[in-house]
Each structure stands twice: as structure tokens, then as C-alpha cells.
Amino acid sequence: MDSSAADGETKEESKVKTTLPEDSLNTVLLCTAFLYKAMNTIGTLATIWATVVLLGGFSTLIKKKDFWYVTAIAFVQSIGFLGGYEDPAQQIFLRAPEALMKYKRTSTLKGLSWWRRRGTQQQLQEPTRRTRGGRRHKEEKIRYLCSIYGCQALLGMTILAAVWLARVAAVVTVLVLSWKRLRKQDYLNPGDVMNDQNQNITWSLNIFYSLVLAQGIMFVTILLNPISYYLLFNAGIKYKLFDPSGLKIVLNYKRCNYLEFIAGNVKATLQMHLITFAKNLAVSNMADDKLLGIGAMDRILRSVEFRNLALKRLRAFMEPAELGKLVDMLGYDKSHKNKTMIRGHTARVVLKLSPDLLVQSYPQILYVISSSLLSTSKSNNKRVCKCNMDSDLVWFGLRILDKLTDNPENCRKATNDESGGDLLSTIIDLTIPCCHGHGHGHSMRSNTSTISDSWIEQEIIPLLQTENEIPLTFIDKLDQEIIVGMALNILSKLVAAPDEAGEKLRKETVKHVHFLTNTGMILDHVQATRVISCLAVDKEGREYIGKFPEIIKKLKDCLLSKTPYVNITKVAAKLLVLECTGDEQLLNQIQLFIEENHTVEDQSFSLPISAFIEELDFDQIRQPWIWNFVQSLDVEDALSAPRVNHSDTAAKALILLTTECSSSVEAFLQGINKEELNKIVNALSSEDGDKEKRRALTQFEGRRNLDPETLRRVKKIILAEGEEQATSMHAKLLQNLRAYSGPKEFDEYMKLIDAALPKVLKAVVDAVATLEDPSSAENLDHVKDDLWIKQGKVLESFIGLAVQICTSPNTRSDFSTALKYGNLTADTLIKKLKKILEVYRSPSTDFPCIRVSTLELITWMVEENNSYWEILLQCGVYEELNEVARTARKLESFKLFHCGIGIPTESTTECISSLATKLQEKLKKIPNFERRYLYGEHASRISVLIA
């Protein structure tokens, strides 16, 4: 489910659906309408024949029996029981019963709130927490019966039964009388057969009774058409519309389309699908129709097999004004007892449509979500405790915001002076666990502690294996963890908004940055780390966060985590699915892993259970009923979320925090010990990391009890990918740490960083060699581009670290010695540095300082040791400096970029063109420079001409 479901489709959806279930029904209804037209034509002809020919021309000649038969049949046809639906006056018999029998959906489905994420399961457990639950249930049942069998409903049922009995009586009368007379055909007395006046009576009556019999047979065929009922039932099953309200809307859809076909609106009716029919009801002015329509839309869009095609049809036939009405329904607060259900179903539908929504077109949506879905306060000016909030409404409100904020333009509208109102504060509040006890019903119940590995291992897994129901408090805890993750993800996108809107949102958020000090939030949610990274883009944000050492300490713990790919949001989602499915194979693998993990000889290499659950693949349990649970729980996006390296994200946040911010650097160095810093330094070389991974892997390999699938997951956890990016991140962080020049002394730490200089220089040479190797890119353009970017990040960070080590006033590392320990020569290093200037003439935002750092290192070498002068001139560095000055770019004046926002260098730092010019001036002062570059160049040209 994680890899193959990234596109959001199941195997059932992989088969392209081109038709919806109701398309076949519409075809059958159209054919039925043609049959009805033929029947109606025959009935009209029979009525005319009876009135003009029989009752008019032969009224005195036919028998008294035939006279009354013809008269009765003519009356039946004139009343319209066998047709006349195209006449609006006749449709009163169809529409009056429906209008009188108002179906109270809430009463009918009490305890079955279809819009909720776990409909009946959660509510089945609630009577144990209620007082006098049985008495309340009886009272509700009595109220339900009274509402169904009220006066209006009774009248409607009477009309419906009377009309149905009348139609049955009419068709039976027509069929019996016509068949009886056609079989006997004793229209004349024996003595009147030879009379010339009676010779056409037999033919006239045969024609009339034949027409009537044909009309009756057609009517029975239309009334009892098995194909239409089968297709109607099939559509209801496919869309899960088998509850009373679902059956009602399907029957209404059939009736309305049938009447439209009869009226001649063929093209428009063929394009009227069940989803668009439900949409028309949802945007109507009647509250009952709204509930009926929006509920059907919700169920249709949750159909695993047809949801994509139904959503495509809905988008094609939805007007902007209708979408605006759906958005307004999110805050539906009229005096209607079903307002929560209307809002709930609407939230699910708008969630499907939200990727296409622009806040600019629907400016009310942010305010509606903030004030209605994310809060249950009756007054918009008063905040309420999360214990009293409807967790399902909060869930869908956050899901809609998550989709909306994928568009940066929508994030601009979330500032407090826009229509978003107090959205930012609401999102921040939702990231803070509630500690005021438990709520009631579907409220948000959570504890201050987050999901821990011991809790999963000791509480959740045993319950799943014994097939016992997980307590509702445990399920709420999992839900709350996902809600926190969603809120943090939304917040990370809001604070990453561009231009002035993003700056304003970051300034407002940093005032509440204390919420990130919550225990476990940074460790469990990579989104929290992203929020910190965005806040650290601004200098004020970096300095303010530096005042919270606990935040930096948690980031350090994430950086050193041995399982960097744990996403607690995905873990919680998978536990919810396991709770619903109870798949024995996966549960056995989890239990087997727990047992083997406890018997690892060196427990320092044991793995957290959350990391193993993170890697569970649900492909093997892709039955449709499983996906129905996933759709109901609305965790599909959480399950298919891509793997994210939490350590890399934490490293990025620490880099941003420590960039030209001494307080953050000081807090980091105070919160780290020598062993941990040494681990970061060792991470500069992938060889050390590979050795550690091999040691960890040997703890699990060779165990007989581990099946191949479980062992594969263990290997995936241990052999985490992205080592190249990790090394560049660590180098960048060490560069910022080495730049510390505050009042406190960290000599031991600086010695550790300085000792890495040989390793740093060796990494620079190896990275350039990789770029020069033609076989590494396999002559593919896209591979070359990826390699160019990847090695550019490595080179910028490692050269920057080398410059910082070399230029620090208290450095403990000798450059010549470092070259020797790295098995390098000055000639080799300078050639590689010159190659960097050639290859990266157009730096990108991924590595804006690569040429600046290279020039700084070359400048330091020129000033440090005159033995490098000749090598520099021989390698052509001077000529390349002209090209550097010519191709200088504005982005090279920034230290780094994050989310498209640049962090400028210190005001004392010179621009790259100035650095290139000054370096040229220094090279010009080298002895014999003029003879080499003026006379020597001129002499070489003459020699070429002579040759």
C-alpha cells in the first residue's frame, strides 16, 4: 500500500472505468420511455376508436355487454392510470406521497452516522458510558414511530396505496376484459350475423380489444421490468446506497430520469448521473433535500471502484456557484436537527473537491472551516476546549485545509487580516494535546503522552492478537496523533508561504513557538521539524527559537536517531487499519519481530516496533472490504505518504537555526556530549556508517525464526537510504558549529571538528572525480543533472567546512598534514577546485555558495603558503577567475535557500565578483607573473605562427 498506492489507486481502480453503474440504467429507462410512448399512443388510439367508432357509430348495434366493457375501458384510459405521465397534472399522484412522507433520516439511522469515520463501531461502545441508555433508546424509538406515522405521513401512504391499487385494478380490468372478449368474439347474435348493418362490428371490436390488450401488456412490462430493477439494485450496491435514504434517492433518480425521458429531454437526462442528481438536491433550499443529496454524494465518492470517474463527472457538471453553496454548507447552522450530519457529509465531499479549490474564488472557506469544523463553540468569538470538540469534524476540517494549503496561493490568504480569521491560532491549538480529561461522544480525547513503542508493544499488539476490541480511549489516542500530525503539516505549509504573507505568518507563529516544546512532538512528527525549519528562515525566528534549548535538544536526538524513517502518523494509521482488519499474517510477523528483537545480543542494535510497523506493506490484503474500511477511516493519504528521512529534516532545521546565530550554536553545543559530536563527525564518511549498519544487520541475519519477508523489512530499516544527502547535511552543520566565536569555550568539540579536515578534503576530491567519470552518469542527461545536483550539495558543504576549519583563528589542524593524511597532494586538490569553478558556473538554490566557498579556500591557500602559487598558475586558476566574475549571479550572495526563501550572508561578506577580482590581484603579485602571463603568452603565440 505504501509504494504502489502512492498514486491513490487500488488494484480495483487500476482497471480504467469508463461508465458508471447508472449509465446502463439510463439506457434501459430510455428504451422503457420509448415503450411507454408506444403504449400511450396505442391507448390514445384505442380511446379515440372507442369514442368515435364504437360508442359513436355502433352504440345502438353492439351488445349491451360490449357497450359497458368499452365504456369502462374508455373511462380507465381517460383517468390516466395507464399513462399520462408527461402531463404535469397527472404527476400529482407520484409526487404527493413523497412530499407528505418526509423521511426522518436521523431517526431512521440513529447510531448509524454514515459520514463519521467509524459509524457504528464507536457508537456501539457508548451506551456503557451513558446513564439510563435503555430508557433513552425507548424514548427515541417512540419519537421515531410518531414521526413516521404522523398525520401527513399516513395521508401520503394512503394516497400511495390507493394509486398503486388503482393502477393494478385498471390494468387487470383492461387485460381481463379485452382477453375475454377476444377469445369468445360473440359480438353479435346468430340472427344478426348476415345483416349488412352489422358486418363491420366484429372487425371494429377486435381492433379495439387488440389495442387495449397490447396496451395492457406493455403497461405490465413497464411496471414489472426486471432489467431496470436489477440495474437499480446494482447501482445501490455499488455505491453502498442500501440504507433507507440511499434507496430513496436511487428510486427518485430512476423516477425523475424516466419522467424526463418521457418529456423528451433525452440528451440532458443521459448526462444526468446519480452524483449530479444528488448534487442538485444538495444545493437546493430544502434542508431534507440537502441532507439526502449530500449524503448520497458522500457515499458515491467513497466507492472504491467508481469514485474517480464519479468525481470527474461531478467536476464537469458543477457550476462555481454550486461549489460555493457546498462550501457554505460546511458552516450550516440553521435550526435543523440534522445540521451536524449535513456538515459532516459536506466535509467529506468538499475534501474530494478541495485540490481544485482556490481560496481567492471562495474566500469564505477558511473562515468557515476555522469557525465551524475546527470549533464547536456557538459563539465565533469564544474558544472551546478540545475535549468538547467533535473529532470527526476536526479531522475533515484539517484534511480539507491540508489539500488547500498544497497550493501556495491559498496559503497567502491565511493571514489574520484576510478572511481566514483566527485560523493560524486554531491550527496551533490543535497541535497541543488536551489535558482536561475525557469528553463525551465523538469528542477529542487524548493524553499528554504520545504514542510510544512500549505502549504499542504492550497494549495494542496483544489486543489485536486476541481479537479483543481496542478500547475507545486507545483509538482516540491514535486519532489524536494523526490529527496533531495533520495540524503540524498544515502549519508547515502556511509558514512556508512566499512573500509578505509568509513572513507575517512566520512572525505570528514564532510568538507561540513554545508549543513545540511538548514532549515527543519533534521526535514523533517530522512536520514539527519542518515548521522549525521555516521559522528559522527569518533572523528573528532563529534568535527566538535559540532561547528554547529543549527544542534544539530534540532536534539533536532526531539527527542521531538510528531509525530515521519513522513517521508516527503513518504508524497510527496502519494500527487503525489493523484494528479493523485483524490480518493474522501481518500480526504474526509483528509478534515474530518483537520476539526476535528482544533476543538481540546487543540491545543497542534493537529496533523500535514503530519502525517495523512503518514498513508494513498492505498489498497482500487488498480485498475491497479492506479498502472500504480505509475509505471510511479516511486514512488512505496517511498510508500512502512517501517515506521521509526525519534525521535529514532535523539536520536541515539545525543548519538553519545555527546559521549566523550564536545563541542556537551555543545551545546545541551545550546539549551535546563528546560521543554524540564524534558520531556526527564520523558521519562525514559513509564508510563509518556502513560499518555500523553491517554490525546491526548481523544481529538479525541467520535467525531461523525470521521469515524472508520480515527480514527484508528489517534490512530496509537498517540500510536507510540517502547517505549522500546526510553527509552533506552533517558537513553543513559542522561548518556552522565551527564558526562559533561566542564567549563560552568548547575547545574539545572544536578539536573534534578540526580533526576531520583530512576526511573533508578527501571527500571533495572524490566528489569531483565522480563528476569527471563519464561512466557514472551513463551518458543520460537526466542522470547527469541528478548527479550534478547531488555532488554540488556535497561539494558546497564540505568546501565550506574546510574553509571554516582553515580560517578559524584557533584552528588545531595543519593543512599540509591534512593533505598527507588524506593521501592527497596540493596539485590534485587545486586541480579539483579549478574543476569545480568550471562545472558549476551556474549555481542553483541547492548550493548557492559553492563557488564562493571555493574562492575563499583558494584565497586562503594563496595567503597561507607560497608553495601553492606556482601550482595555481599552472592549473589555469587565473583565467577561470575571469569567467567567475563574468557569470556572477545574485543568488550567490545568499548562504542557503529553504522553501524558496534565501538567507543572506553577513554584511561583511564580499560578493563573488569582488572575491574573484581580489584573488586575481593576489595572483598578480606572484613573482614572475608578468613574464608568465604577458611575455610568455606572447611568445607562445609567435611560436605557433612560425610553426
N, C-alpha and C positions, 0 to 999 in steps of 0.2 A: 504494500500500500504506500510505502514511503517513496520508493523510486518511481515505480510505474504509475502511480496515482498522482504524480506531480501535476499532471495536466487536468486533474479534477474529474477524470472519467473512469468508470469501471469497465470491466470486460463486457458487461451487458451493453454499455453505451458505445463500445468500440465499433459495433455494427451500426452503420450510418442509418438513422431513421429519417425517412422522407415523408412519411404520412403519420398522422395521429389516429388514435382509435376511432374518433368520431367522423373521420373522413369517409369511411365505409358506410357509417350510419347515415350521413348526409346523402350519399348516393342512393341508398335504399329508400330514404324518405322522398327523394326527388322522383324515383320510379313510382312510389306509392302515391305521390301527388298527381302524377300523370294518370294513374289508375283511378284516383278519385275524380279527376276531371272527366274521364270517360264515363265513370259511374254517374256523375252528376248530369252529364249530357244525356245519358240513357234515361235517367229519371225525369229530366225535363221533357224529353220526347214522349215518354210514357204518360206524363201528366197532360201534355197537350193532346195526345192521342185519345186519352180517356175523356177529356172535357169537350173536345171538338168533334171527334168521330163517334165515340161510343155513347156518351151521355148526351151529345147534341144531335147526332144523326140517327142513332139506333136506339134511343132511350125507350121508345114505345115498343120496339120489336124484340129486344133481348129479354131473357128470363128475369124474373124478379131477383133470383139468387145472384146472377151475374151483375145485375144493376147495383145491388148492395155491396158486392165484392169490389167492383170497380170504384164505387163511391168511397168505401173505406180506404182502399189503397190510395186514391187521389188525395184524401184528407191527410193520410200519413205522410205522403210526399210533400204536400203543401206546408205542413207544420215544420218540416226541416230536420226530422230526426235521422234521416238517411243522407244528410248532406247539408249544404248551405253554409259551410264554414267561412267562405270568402265574404259572406255578408256580415259586417260588424255587428248587426243587430242580433245575429244568431250566436255570436261568441259569448254572449252573456251567460249561457249555460255552462261554458267552460271556465270562465274567469271568475264568476261569482263565488263558487265554492272555495277556490283558492284564497280569495280575498277575505272570506269570512273565517276560514280555518287558519288562523295565524299560528304557525308552529313556534312554540317557545323552545328554542334550541338549547338554551342554558338549562332549562328544567329537564328536557329530554335526556341530555347528556351530562347530568350532574356527576362530577367525578371523572369525566372524560374530556378534559380540555385539550382538544386536538392540537392547539397551537403550542402548548407547553412542550418542553424538551423531553420530558418523560411522563407524559399524560397520566396514565392510571397508576403506574408503579409508585410514584411518590405519594399520591393521594391515598393509596390503599393503606399506607402506614400511618396516616394522620389520625384516624379515629382513636388510636391509643393515646394521643395527646389531647384529645378533646374531652370535655365533660358533657355527659348526657348525650353522647353521639347518637345512640339509638333513637332517642326521642326526637332529636333534630331531624334525623333521616325520615321518620314517620311524618313529621310536620311538612317536610319538603315534598314528600310523596303526595300528601293530601292537596297541597297547593298545586302540584303538577296536574293532578286529576281535575281539579277545579278549572285550571287554565285551559286544559284540553277540551273538557266537556262543558264549556260555558255556553251561554245562550247563542252567541254568534257562531261558535264552532258547531253547535248542534244544528243550527239552521243550515250552515254550509254542508254538513254531512247529509242532511235530509235532501237538500237540492241535488247533491251529487248522486245519492242513491236513487232519487226519483228519475233523474235524467238517464242514469245507466239502465234502470229497469224499463223506462220508456223506449230507449233505443233497442233493447233486447226484444221487448214486446213488438216493436214496429217491424224489426227485421224478421222475427218469427212469423208474424202475421203475413207479411209480404211473401215470404218463401212458401209458407204452408198453403195460402190461398192460390197463389199462381201455380204451384206444382200440382195441387189438387185439380184445378180446372184444366190444366194442360194434359193431364193424364186421362181424364174422362172425356173432355171435349163434347159434352152433351149440352151444347148451347141452344139447340132447337128441339122442339117436339117432333116426333117422327112424321107427323102430318104436315109440318111446315117446311120440310127439307126441300121439296120441289118447288116451293113458292119463289118466284123471281125476286120478290122484295127482300127475301132473307138469304140470297146466295152469297153476300159479302160479309155476313155477320160472323161466320166461323173464322174467316181469314182475319177479320178485324180483331176479334177477341184473342186469337192465337198470337198475333203480333203484340198485342198489349201485354198478355201474360208472359210472353217470352222476354219482352223488355223488362218487365218487373222482376222476373226470375233472375235475369242476368244482373240487374242492379243489386238484388239481394245477395247473390253470390259474391259480387265484387265488394259489397259492404262487409260481409263476413271475412273475406280475405284481408281487407284493410284492417279490420278490427282485431283479428287474431293472427296478424303477420308474425310468424315465428322468427324470421330473419331479423326484423327490426328489434324485437325484444332480446334476441341473443346479442346483437351488436350493442344495444343499450346496456345490457348486463356486463358485457365485456369491457366497455368504456368505464363503467363504475368500478370494476375490479382492478383495471389497470391503474386508475387514479386513486384507488382506495376510497372511493366515494360510496361506501356501502352503509354508512350511518344514515339516520332519517333525513338530516339536512342534505347529505350528499345525494341520496336518492331523489329528494325533492328537486334539486337543481338539475339533475340529469333528466328527469321527466319533464321539467319545464323547458329545458333546452330542446328536447325532442318535439314537444308540442309547439313551441314558438317557431322553430325551423319548419315544421310541417305546415303551419298556417302561412308562413312567408312564402314557401314554395307554391302553395295553392294560390296565393295572391299574385304570383308572377315575379317575385323578387328573387330570381334564381342566382344571378352572379354574386350579389352581396351575401346571400344566405349560404352559398357554398364556401365563402370565405369566413363565415362566422363559425369559429371553433369554440369549443367549450371554455377555453381560457378567456377568449374575448367576450363571450356571453357572460361569464362570471364577472369580468371587468366592468361591463356595462351596469350590472347590478351593484357592484361595489361603489361606483361613483354616482349612484342615484341619490335621491334626497331622503329615502325611507331608511330608517335605522335597521329594520328587519332585513331589507334587501341588501343593505351594506354588509351585514353580518353573513348572510347567505352567500353573497358573491365573493367577499374577501376570504371566507373560509374555504370555498371551492378553489380559488386561485392558489391558496397556500398548499392545499393537498395536491393539486395538479403539478405545481412546480417542485414538489418533493418526490415526484415519480422518478425512480432511478432510470427507467427505460426511456421516458419521453420528456424529461424536464428540459433538456437543451433545445429540442425542437419547439416545445410549447413556449419557452421563454423567447425564442426567436420570433414566433408568430405574435406573441404579446407585444414585443417591441415594435414590430412592423405596423401594428394596428392601434397603437396607443398614441393619443394626441398629447402634446405638452400640458394642456390644461387638465387632462385626466390624470396625468402623473402628478401634477400639483395637488389635485384632490386627494390622491393616495398619501402624499407627504403630509397633508393637513390631518389626515385620519390617524397619523401617529400620535397626535395630541388630542384625539377625540375625547371630549369630556362633557358631552351633553347629558341630560338627565335620562340616561338609558342604562338599564341594569346590566347590559352586555358590553359596556364600554371597554372593559379590560380585555375581553375576547376580541373585540374589533381591533384594538390597538395591537394585541399580540399577533393576530393573523396578518395585519398590515405590516408589522415589523418584519415578519418572515418574507413577505412579498417584496417589500422595498429593499430588503437585503439582496435579493436576486437582481434587482434593477439598479442598485447603487453604483456599480462600476461605471455606468453611463451618466450618472447624475453630476451636474455642475452646480455648486452652491451659488454661483452667480445667477443662474436661472431660477433657482429655488432657494432664495435667501433665508426662508423661514426654517429650513430643515435643521440647522444646527441648534437653533433656539428650541425647536420642538423636541429634539432628542434630549437636550440637556434638561429641560424643564419638565418633560413628561415621562420619557422612558427611563432616564437615569435618576429620577426622583419621584417619590410618591406623595410629596407634600401637596396639600390642597392650595397652599399659597406659594406662588413662584418666588416670593421674597424670603422664604424660610427654608433652611436646610433641614434634612431629617437624617436620623441615624441609619446607617446601612442595615442594621438589624431589621428595620421595618420596611425595607425596600424589596420590591418583587424581583428576585434574582433573574427570572426569565426575561422580564422586560429590560433589565440592566444588561443582560447577556446580548440580546438582539440589538439594543441601542449601541453597545460597543462594537458589535460586528458591523453594523452599518457605518459607524464612524471609521472603522478600520478600512473599509473599502473606499470611503470617500477620501480619506487622507492619503491614499495611494497617489492621488493627483495633487502635486504641489500647489496648483492654483486654488484648490479647495482649502488648503492649509492657511492660505493668506487670509481667509475670511474668518478665522477662528480667534482673532484678536478681540479684546473686550469691548472695543468701541464699535465693532461690527455687529451683525445680527446674531452672532454666536453667543452673546450674553456672557454668562459666567462659565463657559464650557471648560476652560483650562482648569479652574479650581475644582470643578466637578470631577474631571479625569484624575487629577492628583489625589482627591479624596478617595477615589475608588482603588487606588494603589495601597492604601493604608488599611490593614486588617482591622475589623471591628472587635472591640474587646468588651462590649456591654452585654454579653450574654447572648442567648439564642432568641430568635424571633419565632414567628408562627407562620404556618402555611408555607408558601414558596418564598420565604424571606431569605436574606443573605445571612447565613450563619457561618462563622469562621472563628478560628482560634488565632492567637497571635503567633503561634508556631507554624512554620511552613512544613511542607511535605518533606519528611526525612527518609533516608534509606532504611533506618531501623523501623520506622512506622510502617513502611510498605512491606518490609520483610516479616515483621512480627504480627501485624494486624491485618493488612489487606490480603496478602497471598494466602494465608491459612483459611480465611473466609471464602475466597474464591475456590479453593481446592475442595472444601467441604460442601460446596454448593449452598451455603447459607447466604441469606440476604445480607448485603452490606448495610450497616446502619445508615440511616439518612444523614446523620451528622458527618459520617465519613465521606459520603457522596458530595455533600455540601462543601466539604473541605477541598475536595478535588475540583469542584466547580469554581470555588473561590480562587484557587491557584491559577486557573485558566483565565478568570476574569482579571486578576491582577496582571497577568502576562499581556492580555489584550489592552488593558489601560496603559501599561508601560509602552507597548508597541505604538499605540496612537500618539502618546506623548512624545516618543522619539521622532515621529514624523512631523509633529507640529513644531518642535523646536528646531527641526532641520529645514524649516520653510525659508525660502530665499528672501533677500532684500529686507526692507524695513519691518515687514510683518514678522519675519523670523526673528529679527533682533529684539523686537518688542516681546514676542512670546518667550524668548530665552531669558530676558530680564525679569519677566513676571514669574517664570518657573524657578529661577535661581533663588528667589526670595523664600521658596518653600522647599529648598533642597534637603532640608532635614528629614524629609520622608524617605530619602534613600539610605538613611542610617538604620532602617529597620533590619533586624537580624534576618539574614538569609535572602533578602531581596536581590542583592547584587550577585550573590553566589548562585542563586537558582534561576534568575531571569536575565538572559543576555540582553533583553530590551532595556533593562535598567542601566547596563553598561553603555548602551548606545545613547541613552539620554544624557549621561555624564559626558560622553564624547562631544555631543552637540553643545552642551552648556559650556564646555571648556574652549570652544572656539573663540569666545569673547574673553578679553583680558580680565574684565571684572568678574566673570564667571570662574575663571581659573583661580583667581586670588581668593574668592569667597569659598569655593569648594576646598581649597587648601587649608581652611580653618577647621575642617572635619577630618581628622586623621583616621577615624574609623572607616570612612568611605575609601580612602586610599589603601588602607589595610585590606579591605575586602577585595579591592581590585588586584592587589598583590597576590592574594590567595587564589583568585581566578587565574591569574597569569601562571602560577605554579601548579595548577591542577593537573593531575595525571589522566583525567578523563575530560578533555576539553569540549567534547561534542554533546554534553548532556543538556537537553532542553526540557526543563521541568514541565513546561506547558504541554509539550508532546507526550511526555510520560504520563501526566494526569489524564490526557485524552485517551491514551491507549488503555489505561486502567479502567476508565469508564466503559470502553468497548468490551474489554474482557469481562467486566461485571455483567454486561448484557448478554454476551455470547457464551461465556463459560467454556471456551475452546480447550479441551483436555490436552491436546498436543502441545499447545503453547504453554499451558500451565505446568505441564510435566517438564518442559525444557527450563522454565524459570526455576522450578524446585530443584532440578538437577544442577543448575548453575549455582544456586545458593549452597547446596551441599558441598560441591567441589570448591567453591570459593572459600568456604570455612576451613577446608583442609589444606589450603596452600601453605607450604612450608614457611615461606617468608611472607608474613601477613602485610608487610609494607607494599607488596605487589597485588594484594587483593583488590577487586574491582567493586564499585558500588552497584547495587541492584538496579538503580535508576538508569545507569549506563546500559545495562543489558536490555531492560525494557525499551529503552530508546531505540535499540537496533532490531526490535521485533518486527517481522515482516508479516503483514496480514494478507498477503496474496493468496495463501493457501485456504483462507476461509472467506472467499469472495461470493458466498451464496447471496442471492437477492435479499433474503430476510436480514442478513447481517447489515447490508447497506441501508435497509430501511431503518435499522437502529441508528446507524451513523447519521442518516438524514434527520431523524427525529432529534438526536442529541446535538446536531449541528456542530460536529467536531471534524468534519471532513477536511477543512482547511488546516486545522491543527495537526491532523495526522499526516497530511501531505506536505507539511512545511519542510523546506530544504534544511540540510544539516548546516549548522553554524558553529564555527570554532570559537568557543567562548574565551579561550586564552588569547587568541589574536585580537578579539574585540576589546578585552581588558587591556592588552598591550597598547592598542590604539588610544584608549581613554587615558592611560598613564602617560603616553607620549604627549598628548595634547595638554594634559594637566601640568606636566613638568617643563613645557616649552616656555622658556623665559619667565618662569615663576618659581622663585627661590623657596617660597613657603611650601609649595607642593613637593619640591625636591627634598626639602628638609623633612617633611612629614613622612615621605617614602623611606628615606634613609634611616629615620628613627624607628620605623616599624618593620624593618627587615634585619635579619641576622646575617652573619658572615656566610653561613652554609647556603642560605637561600640566594644571596647575591652571587655566590660561586656557581650555583645552578644556572642562573641567568647568563653568566659569562660563558659557561660551558655550552650553552645552547647556541652560541655563535657558530659552533662546528656541528654539523649534522652527524658526524661520526660518534660523538659522545652520546647524542640522543639515540642513535641506532643501537649502541651497545646496551643502553638501559632498556630499550624495548625488547631486545633479544633476551635479556635476563628475565624480564617479566613474562615473555612468551613461553620460556622453558618451564615456568611454574605450572602451566596448563597443558602443554603438549605431552602426549604419551599417556594421558589418563584414559583408562578403558571406559570409564563411565560417561565420558563426554562424547556425545554423538557428533558426527561431522558438522551438522547444522549449528549446533551450539558452539562448537569450536570455531567455526567460521565467524560467528558474531563476536566471540572473544578476541579473535585476531583483528577484526575490524575496529574494535575499541582500542586495543593496544597500539596497533600500527596506524595511528591517526595520520591523515594526510596534511599537506600544506606546510612542510618543513621549511621550504624556501622562504615563504612569507613570514614564518615565525622567526627565522634567523634575522631577517631584515628589521622586523619589529623590535627584537631584543637589542640589536645594534643601535637603533634609533633611541631607544630608552636609555641605554648606557651612555650614549652621547649627551643626552640631557642631564644625566646624573653627574657625569664628569665635568660638566660646565658649572657645577655648583661652586659658588665663591662666597657663601654666607659666613656668618661668624662662628658657627659650630665646626668642630674638627671631625672629619671622617677619614682619617689617613689610611686606616686599614682597608676601608672599602675602595678608596682611590687606588691603592696598590693593586688590588684585585683587578680593577678595570685596566690599569696601565699594563699589567702583565699579559693582557690579551692582545697587545699590539702585533706580535708576530702572526697570530691567528687571523687578525683583521687584514693585514697586508696580503697574506696568502689567499684569503677569500677574495680580495679584489682582483688579484692576478688570475685566479681560477675562473671568476665570473667573466672576465674579458676573453679568456681562452675559449670559454663556451660560446661566446658570441662569434668568435673567429672561426669556430669549427663548422665547416659547411654541412657536415652530415647531421649535426644536431637538429637543424631545422628541416631537413629532408626536402629542401627546395620548395616548400609550401608557404605561400605568402601569409596565410593566417597563422601558421605555426611560427613564422619569423616574427610577426607582430607580437604574439603572446610571449615569445622568448625575449624580445626586445624590452617589453614592459617588465617582465619578471626580473630580468637581470638588471634593469635600470633601478628598480627598487632596492635590490641588494647592494648595488654599487654606491648609490647615493648614501645609504645608511652607513655602510662600512667605511667609505671615504670620509664621511662626516665624523665618525667616531675616531678615525685615525688622526684627523686634523685636531679634534678636541684633545686627544691624548698628547699629541706632539706640541701643541701651542699652550697647554696649561703651564702656568709658572712653577707649579710644584710637581711636575711630572717625574716619575721614577723610572721611566723607560728610555733606553738609548736606542735611537733609530737604527744605527748601523748594526747593533746587536740584534735588534728585532728582525732585520733583514736576514741576518745569518741564521737565527733560529727558525725562520720561516723558509729556509733553503732558497732564498731569493737573492738577486743581485740588483743594484741600483739601476743598471741598464735595463733589465727586464721590467722593473716597476715603472720607470719613466716611459718606456715604450707603451705600456698598457694604459698609462694615464693619458698619453697623447692620443691613443686609440679611442679612449672614452670621449675626448673632445671632438673627434671625427664622427663617431657613431651617433652621439646624442647632440647634434646641432639643433634639434628641435625638441627640447624637453617638453614633457606633459605635466599635468597636475599630479600625476602619480609620483613624480620625482622632480620637482621644480629646482632643487638646489644641486643637482648632480654636477653641473659644470662649475658652479660657484665653489663647491667643496673641492673639486679637482684643482681649480686655480689656486685656492687657498693652500692646498697641500704642496703644490709645485712652488708657490711663492715661499713657503716655509723652508722647503728644501734648498732653494737658492740662497736664502739668508743663513741657513744653518751650516751648510758645508759647501765650500767652493769646489770640492771634487766632483760635484754633480753638474757644474756649469758646462763642461765640455760635452757631457752626455746629452744635456738638454738641447744644445745647439745641433749636435749631430742627429738627434731624433727628429728635428724639424718642429720643435715646440714653438719657436718664434713665429714661423709662418702661419701656424694654426691659430695663433692668438689674433691675427688679423681677421680670420674667419669668425672667431668667437665674438669679437667686438661688432662685426657686421651683422651677425644673426642674433644679437641680444634681444630677449623678449621680456615683456613686463612681468610675466608670471615668475620669472627667476628672482624677483625681489621679495618673494614670499617663502617662508620656512616650509610650510606644508599646506595642503588643502584637505578639507573634510566637508562632505556634503556640498561641494561647490563653493565653499567659503574659505578664503585664504587667510592664513595667519602671517602678517607681515614680519619681516626681520627687524632687528633693533635699528633705531635711527642712526647708530654709529656704523652700521654695516654698509659697505660701499656696493654700488651696483656692479653688475658683471662686466660691463664695458670698461668701467673705471679700473676694476681689478686686472683686466687684460692689458690695458694701457700701462698701468704701473708695473706689471710684470715684464712687459716689453722694455720699459725704461731700465729695469734692473738688469735684464739680459744685455742691454746695450753697454752697460758698464763692465762687462766681462772683458778681460784683456784679449786683444786680437779680434774683437768682434767686428770692427770696421773692415779689417783685412779679409776676414772670412766672408762677410755678407755684402761687401761692396766690391773690393778688388777681386776677391775670389770668384764671385758670381760673374763679374765682367770678363775675367779671364776664361772661365768655363764657356761663356758664350762665344768668344773668339775662337777657341779651340774647336768648337762644334762647327763654326763657319768654315774654318780651314779644312776640316775633315770632309 
